[in-house]
Amino acid sequence: MAKAAKTAIKTKDQKAAAEAKNWSKVIKAVRSPKTGAYTFKETIVHKDKVKEFLAQK
């Protein structure tokens, strides 16, 4: 019985791993207009939207 449950969990994780490959963590350096110091903006974006995120001001 335990083997069947273990197999079910393994199959579920493979599907989640396949979906996770479509997402990327993007880190963008943003300069503060007040102080001139850089800060970093981190987000998780779908791989098709990465260029759009980096093009934003």
N, C-alpha and C positions, 0 to 999 in steps of 0.2 A: 504494500500500500504506500509506503513512504517513497518508493522509487517513482511511482506515478506522479505524486505531488512535486517531487524534485524535477521531473521532466517538464511538467507544466510551467514551473517557474522559469526554467531555462529557456523555453520557447518564448515566453512573455518578454524576457530580458533581451533576446535577440531582436524582437520587433522594436523595442524601445531604443536599442543601440542603433538600429538602422535609421530610425527617425532622428536621433540625436546628431547624426552626421550631417544633417541639413542645416544645423545652427552653428554660428561662430561667435566667439567673444571678440568684440571690437573695442580697442582702446584708442581714444582720440585726444590729442593734446589741444587744450583750449587756453588761449592767452587772455588774462584778465585785462580789461581796458583801464581799470583804475590803477593797479599796481604794476602791471606788465609781467607778473609772474605767471607761469604755466600751471594749469591744473589738468587732471586727466579725467575724462568722462568714459566710463566703462558700461557697455550694454551687451546683451546677447541678442543677435539679430539673425534672421534667416539669411542663408547664404546668397539668395537672390537680391537682397536689399542692402548689402554691405556698401556698395558704391554710392547709393542714395544717402545712407547715413553719413558717410565721410564727406559728401558734397554739401551737407547742411552747414549753416553758419550758426 
